Amino acid sequence: MNDWPEGWSDDNRGPRYGRGSSDAQPEGAQVMRQVRRGPATPPGQRSGYGNRGPAAPPYGAGVPQQPSYDDGYGEYDSGYNTGQVYGGPGGGGPDGPDGAPPRGARPAPNWRRRIKWTVLTLATVLVVTSVATYFWADSKLRREVDLSTVIDRPAAGSGTNYLIVGSDSREGMSKADEQKLHTGSAEGKRTDSMMILHVGDNGDTLVSLPRDSNVTVPSYKGSTSGKVYPAQGRQEKLNATYAEDGPTLLVRTIEANTGLHIDHYVEIGFQGFANIVDAVGGVEINIDKGFSDKWSGANFKAGKQTLNGAQALAFVRTRHAFAASDLQRTKNQQKFLSALAHEVATPTTVLNPFTFYPVMGAGLDSLIVDKDMSLWNLASMFWAMKGVQGGGGTSLNMPISGSVGGNLVWDKTKVKTLVDELNNDQKVTVSGN
């Protein structure tokens, strides 16, 4: 059977080029099946490609009619009839030149929605950061003092009483640190400063307890042995009780000699104190009269100045340079600690993470507190100390009536009035030395 149209055969196809052909010219291109996209172009007119040569010959001359792909689905247009691949004139994409969206007015931004999501994002970040900071700081507190082991305690009064102790602990210090800070290398721990900070509704009060205060050692329970030691009427310097059995005996002695309940205990050593001052960038203080002391390494001129960690430690430890000795030292300690608390609580410290976290880290690593101390209690203590320096409270030394054997004797009448006012959270009227 012949596959060619009627009247055609392989022999009458004319000269051929290629295999089996003797003609040197190639045969004409075979007619491809065409896709009808619309009305047929009349003979002799240009196609959609422009004037590229003579129009294609009409059907006939033995060429079979080609089938259409219009199968009832509408006209199919591949886009090749206009000389462009996609879209309108200029090409580039379905939307416009170079794929850009069609030009036109953009919708106005929804600022209310943007502000809402910005606020929500910032609030979320703030909450997450605050919670993470709280747990980080809480984990660093050294809760090592158990006040529940203190026996025969007086009843708690109104307000909150903090016992703040500065010890001469050299924990973590190298020999170079000891020389730099002029601390010496004594073994064990003693206390150079003791203060009671009362936080209440009628003003905060900071009371310094001179280390050479003459006190009666009461009965107490040993912090390590658990044995109860009966009272023997023994007279000692106040700081000797700390050296004898640590913080719990110190608290027991203060409560027994004053009748004031101690709610929380805070202790800091030499190295920790200097580190906090350095972390905050130094503390500005006004020194009324210049002084020097070879024992502490102090060498200060009068006037306003910023002290670094080593200088601050020398300032709060000096007593040999003063006629009032320990009484003047306690006043300097009050003055500096209030200034330090003020510096720690400033916005430039609290709102700057590059300052806030180093200060917090240095402080929390250095503090030893009681087991019931919370971060809220600690923050309250610092804010109260800041308030005392700002004139919102009272600072004084424990009232003194004289001395015995070189020890300072408290004025019992004034001490009783002071304690009553603190227990009842009343404004303090007593003055100290």
NORPECOR-V725206 format. One line per field, one symbol per residue. burial: 1 if it has 24 or more other C-alpha atoms within 12 Angstrom, else 0. A space follows every 10 residues. Layout:
BEGIN
burial=???
END
This chain:
BEGIN
burial=0000000000 0000000000 0000000000 0000000000 0000000000 0000000000 0000000000 0000000000 0000000000 0000000000 0000000000 0000000000 0000000000 0000001100 1110111011 1010001011 1111111111 1000000100 1110000011 1111111111 0011111111 1111111111 1110000000 0000111111 1111111111 1111111111 1111111111 1111111111 1111100000 0000011101 0000011111 1111111110 1000011111 1111111111 1111100010 0000111111 1111111111 0011101111 1111111110 0011111111 0000001111 1001101111 1111111111 011
END
